[in-house]
Amino acid sequence: MHAHQELDTRGLNCPLPILKAKKALSTMASGEVLKVVATDPGSVRDFQAFARQTGNELVEQQSSETEFVHWLRRR
């Protein structure tokens, strides 16, 4: 998937990945996609809730043993 912007939040724990994503999304145009790479397992649930609360679309999530990747489309 093509991302207009990528955010590396490896090593950061909740709520920092969400806060950094919120800040990044605020600089993006409607419809653009933000890719967030995280190592916090809680980020999967956190980004699902973030998308519901903000109206941004959680396009996809992928997980490996050590990394979690989230794609968000700006509303």
Biopython code that builds the backbone (N, CA, C, O; Angstrom):
import numpy as np
from Bio.PDB.StructureBuilder import StructureBuilder

atoms = [
    (1, "MET", "N", (0.847, -1.184, 0.000)),
    (1, "MET", "CA", (0.000, 0.000, 0.000)),
    (1, "MET", "C", (0.890, 1.245, 0.000)),
    (1, "MET", "O", (1.893, 1.303, 0.711)),
    (2, "HIS", "N", (0.519, 2.212, -0.786)),
    (2, "HIS", "CA", (1.286, 3.463, -0.867)),
    (2, "HIS", "C", (0.915, 4.380, 0.292)),
    (2, "HIS", "O", (-0.262, 4.641, 0.540)),
    (3, "ALA", "N", (1.929, 4.862, 0.993)),
    (3, "ALA", "CA", (1.712, 5.825, 2.072)),
    (3, "ALA", "C", (2.302, 7.165, 1.666)),
    (3, "ALA", "O", (3.407, 7.225, 1.127)),
    (4, "HIS", "N", (1.571, 8.230, 1.921)),
    (4, "HIS", "CA", (2.057, 9.577, 1.627)),
    (4, "HIS", "C", (3.092, 10.024, 2.654)),
    (4, "HIS", "O", (3.948, 10.864, 2.376)),
    (5, "GLN", "N", (2.993, 9.440, 3.848)),
    (5, "GLN", "CA", (3.920, 9.776, 4.925)),
    (5, "GLN", "C", (4.090, 8.545, 5.803)),
    (5, "GLN", "O", (3.142, 7.787, 6.006)),
    (6, "GLU", "N", (5.311, 8.344, 6.328)),
    (6, "GLU", "CA", (5.571, 7.216, 7.220)),
    (6, "GLU", "C", (6.082, 7.734, 8.553)),
    (6, "GLU", "O", (6.878, 8.671, 8.610)),
    (7, "LEU", "N", (5.610, 7.110, 9.621)),
    (7, "LEU", "CA", (5.963, 7.518, 10.969)),
    (7, "LEU", "C", (6.548, 6.315, 11.703)),
    (7, "LEU", "O", (5.902, 5.272, 11.806)),
    (8, "ASP", "N", (7.766, 6.462, 12.208)),
    (8, "ASP", "CA", (8.431, 5.395, 12.944)),
    (8, "ASP", "C", (8.269, 5.656, 14.439)),
    (8, "ASP", "O", (8.852, 6.597, 14.978)),
    (9, "THR", "N", (7.477, 4.821, 15.103)),
    (9, "THR", "CA", (7.280, 4.977, 16.548)),
    (9, "THR", "C", (7.836, 3.767, 17.297)),
    (9, "THR", "O", (7.393, 3.462, 18.404)),
    (10, "ARG", "N", (8.799, 3.083, 16.698)),
    (10, "ARG", "CA", (9.412, 1.922, 17.355)),
    (10, "ARG", "C", (10.015, 2.352, 18.691)),
    (10, "ARG", "O", (10.668, 3.391, 18.786)),
    (11, "GLY", "N", (9.787, 1.544, 19.710)),
    (11, "GLY", "CA", (10.345, 1.821, 21.027)),
    (11, "GLY", "C", (9.481, 2.734, 21.889)),
    (11, "GLY", "O", (9.765, 2.915, 23.074)),
    (12, "LEU", "N", (8.438, 3.306, 21.314)),
    (12, "LEU", "CA", (7.559, 4.192, 22.079)),
    (12, "LEU", "C", (6.333, 3.419, 22.557)),
    (12, "LEU", "O", (5.804, 2.572, 21.838)),
    (13, "ASN", "N", (5.896, 3.715, 23.755)),
    (13, "ASN", "CA", (4.709, 3.069, 24.313)),
    (13, "ASN", "C", (3.544, 4.054, 24.355)),
    (13, "ASN", "O", (3.721, 5.268, 24.250)),
    (14, "CYS", "N", (2.352, 3.492, 24.512)),
    (14, "CYS", "CA", (1.128, 4.272, 24.604)),
    (14, "CYS", "C", (1.299, 5.382, 25.646)),
    (14, "CYS", "O", (1.823, 5.123, 26.729)),
    (15, "PRO", "N", (0.883, 6.564, 25.353)),
    (15, "PRO", "CA", (0.080, 7.021, 24.215)),
    (15, "PRO", "C", (0.905, 7.674, 23.099)),
    (15, "PRO", "O", (0.333, 8.258, 22.179)),
    (16, "LEU", "N", (2.230, 7.587, 23.164)),
    (16, "LEU", "CA", (3.061, 8.332, 22.207)),
    (16, "LEU", "C", (2.823, 7.981, 20.737)),
    (16, "LEU", "O", (2.766, 8.903, 19.923)),
    (17, "PRO", "N", (2.678, 6.702, 20.338)),
    (17, "PRO", "CA", (2.400, 6.444, 18.911)),
    (17, "PRO", "C", (1.125, 7.139, 18.427)),
    (17, "PRO", "O", (1.091, 7.673, 17.319)),
    (18, "ILE", "N", (0.085, 7.133, 19.251)),
    (18, "ILE", "CA", (-1.168, 7.787, 18.876)),
    (18, "ILE", "C", (-0.982, 9.298, 18.783)),
    (18, "ILE", "O", (-1.447, 9.924, 17.831)),
    (19, "LEU", "N", (-0.311, 9.878, 19.754)),
    (19, "LEU", "CA", (-0.106, 11.332, 19.747)),
    (19, "LEU", "C", (0.703, 11.774, 18.536)),
    (19, "LEU", "O", (0.389, 12.789, 17.914)),
    (20, "LYS", "N", (1.739, 11.018, 18.199)),
    (20, "LYS", "CA", (2.559, 11.360, 17.032)),
    (20, "LYS", "C", (1.766, 11.183, 15.736)),
    (20, "LYS", "O", (1.909, 11.977, 14.807)),
    (21, "ALA", "N", (0.934, 10.148, 15.675)),
    (21, "ALA", "CA", (0.095, 9.933, 14.495)),
    (21, "ALA", "C", (-0.916, 11.060, 14.342)),
    (21, "ALA", "O", (-1.153, 11.542, 13.235)),
    (22, "LYS", "N", (-1.507, 11.478, 15.450)),
    (22, "LYS", "CA", (-2.488, 12.570, 15.411)),
    (22, "LYS", "C", (-1.837, 13.845, 14.869)),
    (22, "LYS", "O", (-2.422, 14.550, 14.048)),
    (23, "LYS", "N", (-0.634, 14.127, 15.334)),
    (23, "LYS", "CA", (0.088, 15.319, 14.881)),
    (23, "LYS", "C", (0.424, 15.215, 13.391)),
    (23, "LYS", "O", (0.270, 16.184, 12.647)),
    (24, "ALA", "N", (0.882, 14.043, 12.963)),
    (24, "ALA", "CA", (1.227, 13.849, 11.551)),
    (24, "ALA", "C", (-0.010, 13.985, 10.663)),
    (24, "ALA", "O", (0.041, 14.630, 9.615)),
    (25, "LEU", "N", (-1.121, 13.376, 11.084)),
    (25, "LEU", "CA", (-2.358, 13.456, 10.293)),
    (25, "LEU", "C", (-2.839, 14.894, 10.154)),
    (25, "LEU", "O", (-3.426, 15.253, 9.133)),
    (26, "SER", "N", (-2.600, 15.714, 11.158)),
    (26, "SER", "CA", (-3.074, 17.101, 11.109)),
    (26, "SER", "C", (-2.359, 17.911, 10.025)),
    (26, "SER", "O", (-2.851, 18.961, 9.612)),
    (27, "THR", "N", (-1.213, 17.435, 9.567)),
    (27, "THR", "CA", (-0.465, 18.145, 8.521)),
    (27, "THR", "C", (-0.770, 17.605, 7.125)),
    (27, "THR", "O", (-0.280, 18.137, 6.128)),
    (28, "MET", "N", (-1.581, 16.546, 7.056)),
    (28, "MET", "CA", (-1.845, 15.878, 5.786)),
    (28, "MET", "C", (-3.188, 16.317, 5.199)),
    (28, "MET", "O", (-4.075, 16.791, 5.909)),
    (29, "ALA", "N", (-3.308, 16.143, 3.887)),
    (29, "ALA", "CA", (-4.553, 16.470, 3.195)),
    (29, "ALA", "C", (-5.553, 15.328, 3.336)),
    (29, "ALA", "O", (-5.166, 14.181, 3.562)),
    (30, "SER", "N", (-6.815, 15.638, 3.205)),
    (30, "SER", "CA", (-7.865, 14.636, 3.267)),
    (30, "SER", "C", (-7.628, 13.558, 2.201)),
    (30, "SER", "O", (-7.351, 13.867, 1.042)),
    (31, "GLY", "N", (-7.742, 12.293, 2.613)),
    (31, "GLY", "CA", (-7.555, 11.180, 1.683)),
    (31, "GLY", "C", (-6.147, 10.631, 1.646)),
    (31, "GLY", "O", (-5.928, 9.541, 1.118)),
    (32, "GLU", "N", (-5.177, 11.364, 2.197)),
    (32, "GLU", "CA", (-3.805, 10.864, 2.211)),
    (32, "GLU", "C", (-3.662, 9.769, 3.258)),
    (32, "GLU", "O", (-4.425, 9.703, 4.223)),
    (33, "VAL", "N", (-2.657, 8.900, 3.045)),
    (33, "VAL", "CA", (-2.467, 7.736, 3.911)),
    (33, "VAL", "C", (-1.187, 7.890, 4.728)),
    (33, "VAL", "O", (-0.132, 8.252, 4.206)),
    (34, "LEU", "N", (-1.311, 7.607, 6.017)),
    (34, "LEU", "CA", (-0.186, 7.624, 6.944)),
    (34, "LEU", "C", (0.115, 6.188, 7.352)),
    (34, "LEU", "O", (-0.780, 5.448, 7.760)),
    (35, "LYS", "N", (1.384, 5.800, 7.238)),
    (35, "LYS", "CA", (1.835, 4.485, 7.688)),
    (35, "LYS", "C", (2.556, 4.675, 9.013)),
    (35, "LYS", "O", (3.478, 5.485, 9.109)),
    (36, "VAL", "N", (2.145, 3.936, 10.032)),
    (36, "VAL", "CA", (2.762, 4.025, 11.351)),
    (36, "VAL", "C", (3.348, 2.661, 11.702)),
    (36, "VAL", "O", (2.643, 1.652, 11.692)),
    (37, "VAL", "N", (4.646, 2.640, 12.015)),
    (37, "VAL", "CA", (5.320, 1.411, 12.433)),
    (37, "VAL", "C", (5.565, 1.513, 13.934)),
    (37, "VAL", "O", (6.177, 2.471, 14.405)),
    (38, "ALA", "N", (5.085, 0.521, 14.681)),
    (38, "ALA", "CA", (5.182, 0.549, 16.138)),
    (38, "ALA", "C", (5.686, -0.794, 16.666)),
    (38, "ALA", "O", (5.603, -1.813, 15.981)),
    (39, "THR", "N", (6.203, -0.779, 17.881)),
    (39, "THR", "CA", (6.613, -2.016, 18.553)),
    (39, "THR", "C", (5.742, -2.311, 19.765)),
    (39, "THR", "O", (5.885, -3.369, 20.377)),
    (40, "ASP", "N", (4.855, -1.413, 20.121)),
    (40, "ASP", "CA", (3.964, -1.589, 21.267)),
    (40, "ASP", "C", (2.781, -2.473, 20.863)),
    (40, "ASP", "O", (1.987, -2.076, 20.011)),
    (41, "PRO", "N", (2.647, -3.675, 21.464)),
    (41, "PRO", "CA", (1.526, -4.555, 21.099)),
    (41, "PRO", "C", (0.165, -3.907, 21.337)),
    (41, "PRO", "O", (-0.801, -4.240, 20.651)),
    (42, "GLY", "N", (0.074, -3.005, 22.280)),
    (42, "GLY", "CA", (-1.178, -2.314, 22.556)),
    (42, "GLY", "C", (-1.592, -1.357, 21.453)),
    (42, "GLY", "O", (-2.727, -0.882, 21.426)),
    (43, "SER", "N", (-0.662, -1.075, 20.538)),
    (43, "SER", "CA", (-0.978, -0.129, 19.464)),
    (43, "SER", "C", (-2.069, -0.653, 18.534)),
    (43, "SER", "O", (-2.782, 0.139, 17.918)),
    (44, "VAL", "N", (-2.208, -1.969, 18.423)),
    (44, "VAL", "CA", (-3.248, -2.536, 17.553)),
    (44, "VAL", "C", (-4.621, -2.065, 18.041)),
    (44, "VAL", "O", (-5.411, -1.523, 17.268)),
    (45, "ARG", "N", (-4.886, -2.272, 19.296)),
    (45, "ARG", "CA", (-6.156, -1.858, 19.895)),
    (45, "ARG", "C", (-6.270, -0.328, 19.927)),
    (45, "ARG", "O", (-7.334, 0.231, 19.661)),
    (46, "ASP", "N", (-5.157, 0.338, 20.258)),
    (46, "ASP", "CA", (-5.173, 1.796, 20.358)),
    (46, "ASP", "C", (-5.535, 2.454, 19.030)),
    (46, "ASP", "O", (-6.322, 3.401, 19.011)),
    (47, "PHE", "N", (-4.975, 1.970, 17.916)),
    (47, "PHE", "CA", (-5.267, 2.585, 16.623)),
    (47, "PHE", "C", (-6.683, 2.276, 16.154)),
    (47, "PHE", "O", (-7.284, 3.081, 15.443)),
    (48, "GLN", "N", (-7.222, 1.132, 16.537)),
    (48, "GLN", "CA", (-8.627, 0.840, 16.221)),
    (48, "GLN", "C", (-9.533, 1.846, 16.919)),
    (48, "GLN", "O", (-10.450, 2.390, 16.304)),
    (49, "ALA", "N", (-9.281, 2.093, 18.193)),
    (49, "ALA", "CA", (-10.081, 3.058, 18.956)),
    (49, "ALA", "C", (-9.871, 4.476, 18.434)),
    (49, "ALA", "O", (-10.823, 5.251, 18.342)),
    (50, "PHE", "N", (-8.635, 4.817, 18.095)),
    (50, "PHE", "CA", (-8.314, 6.148, 17.577)),
    (50, "PHE", "C", (-9.100, 6.422, 16.294)),
    (50, "PHE", "O", (-9.651, 7.510, 16.121)),
    (51, "ALA", "N", (-9.151, 5.441, 15.402)),
    (51, "ALA", "CA", (-9.872, 5.613, 14.134)),
    (51, "ALA", "C", (-11.365, 5.819, 14.389)),
    (51, "ALA", "O", (-11.987, 6.688, 13.777)),
    (52, "ARG", "N", (-11.934, 5.028, 15.285)),
    (52, "ARG", "CA", (-13.360, 5.179, 15.605)),
    (52, "ARG", "C", (-13.658, 6.561, 16.177)),
    (52, "ARG", "O", (-14.658, 7.182, 15.818)),
    (53, "GLN", "N", (-12.798, 7.037, 17.059)),
    (53, "GLN", "CA", (-13.045, 8.300, 17.749)),
    (53, "GLN", "C", (-12.814, 9.524, 16.873)),
    (53, "GLN", "O", (-13.463, 10.552, 17.066)),
    (54, "THR", "N", (-11.897, 9.428, 15.911)),
    (54, "THR", "CA", (-11.537, 10.607, 15.121)),
    (54, "THR", "C", (-12.173, 10.647, 13.736)),
    (54, "THR", "O", (-12.185, 11.695, 13.091)),
    (55, "GLY", "N", (-12.696, 9.524, 13.277)),
    (55, "GLY", "CA", (-13.284, 9.489, 11.935)),
    (55, "GLY", "C", (-12.277, 9.239, 10.839)),
    (55, "GLY", "O", (-12.645, 9.179, 9.665)),
    (56, "ASN", "N", (-11.001, 9.089, 11.199)),
    (56, "ASN", "CA", (-10.003, 8.679, 10.208)),
    (56, "ASN", "C", (-10.191, 7.186, 9.954)),
    (56, "ASN", "O", (-10.580, 6.442, 10.855)),
    (57, "GLU", "N", (-9.914, 6.751, 8.727)),
    (57, "GLU", "CA", (-10.137, 5.350, 8.368)),
    (57, "GLU", "C", (-8.890, 4.519, 8.646)),
    (57, "GLU", "O", (-7.800, 4.850, 8.179)),
    (58, "LEU", "N", (-9.050, 3.445, 9.404)),
    (58, "LEU", "CA", (-7.968, 2.487, 9.609)),
    (58, "LEU", "C", (-8.037, 1.518, 8.438)),
    (58, "LEU", "O", (-8.849, 0.592, 8.431)),
    (59, "VAL", "N", (-7.184, 1.738, 7.456)),
    (59, "VAL", "CA", (-7.254, 0.989, 6.202)),
    (59, "VAL", "C", (-6.780, -0.445, 6.397)),
    (59, "VAL", "O", (-7.392, -1.384, 5.887)),
    (60, "GLU", "N", (-5.684, -0.608, 7.139)),
    (60, "GLU", "CA", (-5.108, -1.945, 7.305)),
    (60, "GLU", "C", (-4.205, -1.958, 8.530)),
    (60, "GLU", "O", (-3.656, -0.932, 8.933)),
    (61, "GLN", "N", (-4.063, -3.156, 9.118)),
    (61, "GLN", "CA", (-3.097, -3.384, 10.193)),
    (61, "GLN", "C", (-2.385, -4.690, 9.905)),
    (61, "GLN", "O", (-3.009, -5.665, 9.483)),
    (62, "GLN", "N", (-1.070, -4.713, 10.132)),
    (62, "GLN", "CA", (-0.285, -5.929, 9.979)),
    (62, "GLN", "C", (0.559, -6.108, 11.227)),
    (62, "GLN", "O", (1.016, -5.138, 11.832)),
    (63, "SER", "N", (0.761, -7.371, 11.605)),
    (63, "SER", "CA", (1.538, -7.669, 12.803)),
    (63, "SER", "C", (2.575, -8.734, 12.503)),
    (63, "SER", "O", (2.327, -9.677, 11.752)),
    (64, "SER", "N", (3.738, -8.565, 13.105)),
    (64, "SER", "CA", (4.739, -9.629, 13.148)),
    (64, "SER", "C", (5.030, -9.848, 14.627)),
    (64, "SER", "O", (4.332, -9.302, 15.481)),
    (65, "GLU", "N", (6.031, -10.624, 14.931)),
    (65, "GLU", "CA", (6.337, -10.872, 16.344)),
    (65, "GLU", "C", (6.784, -9.607, 17.062)),
    (65, "GLU", "O", (6.543, -9.449, 18.259)),
    (66, "THR", "N", (7.436, -8.706, 16.332)),
    (66, "THR", "CA", (8.038, -7.545, 17.003)),
    (66, "THR", "C", (7.515, -6.204, 16.523)),
    (66, "THR", "O", (7.732, -5.192, 17.189)),
    (67, "GLU", "N", (6.831, -6.166, 15.379)),
    (67, "GLU", "CA", (6.371, -4.879, 14.838)),
    (67, "GLU", "C", (4.903, -4.931, 14.444)),
    (67, "GLU", "O", (4.358, -5.971, 14.074)),
    (68, "PHE", "N", (4.298, -3.767, 14.541)),
    (68, "PHE", "CA", (2.886, -3.604, 14.201)),
    (68, "PHE", "C", (2.797, -2.409, 13.257)),
    (68, "PHE", "O", (3.284, -1.323, 13.570)),
    (69, "VAL", "N", (2.174, -2.618, 12.104)),
    (69, "VAL", "CA", (2.093, -1.563, 11.090)),
    (69, "VAL", "C", (0.627, -1.197, 10.893)),
    (69, "VAL", "O", (-0.237, -2.058, 10.728)),
    (70, "HIS", "N", (0.377, 0.104, 10.917)),
    (70, "HIS", "CA", (-0.987, 0.618, 10.802)),
    (70, "HIS", "C", (-1.044, 1.623, 9.645)),
    (70, "HIS", "O", (-0.165, 2.476, 9.520)),
    (71, "TRP", "N", (-2.065, 1.523, 8.811)),
    (71, "TRP", "CA", (-2.285, 2.484, 7.738)),
    (71, "TRP", "C", (-3.568, 3.244, 8.035)),
    (71, "TRP", "O", (-4.633, 2.647, 8.187)),
    (72, "LEU", "N", (-3.459, 4.555, 8.115)),
    (72, "LEU", "CA", (-4.610, 5.407, 8.411)),
    (72, "LEU", "C", (-4.837, 6.373, 7.246)),
    (72, "LEU", "O", (-3.901, 7.014, 6.768)),
    (73, "ARG", "N", (-6.084, 6.468, 6.800)),
    (73, "ARG", "CA", (-6.439, 7.437, 5.760)),
    (73, "ARG", "C", (-7.065, 8.652, 6.440)),
    (73, "ARG", "O", (-8.015, 8.528, 7.213)),
    (74, "ARG", "N", (-6.517, 9.819, 6.139)),
    (74, "ARG", "CA", (-6.986, 11.079, 6.737)),
    (74, "ARG", "C", (-8.408, 11.364, 6.284)),
    (74, "ARG", "O", (-8.722, 11.260, 5.098)),
    (75, "ARG", "N", (-9.254, 11.717, 7.216)),
    (75, "ARG", "CA", (-10.657, 12.027, 6.878)),
    (75, "ARG", "C", (-10.758, 13.340, 6.157)),
    (75, "ARG", "O", (-11.856, 13.762, 5.795)),
]
sb = StructureBuilder()
sb.init_structure("model")
sb.init_model(0)
sb.init_chain("A")
sb.init_seg("    ")
for serial, (resi, resn, name, xyz) in enumerate(atoms, 1):
    if name == "N":
        sb.init_residue(resn, " ", resi, " ")
    sb.init_atom(name, np.array(xyz, "f"), 0.0, 1.0, " ", f" {name:<3s}", serial, name[0])
structure = sb.get_structure()
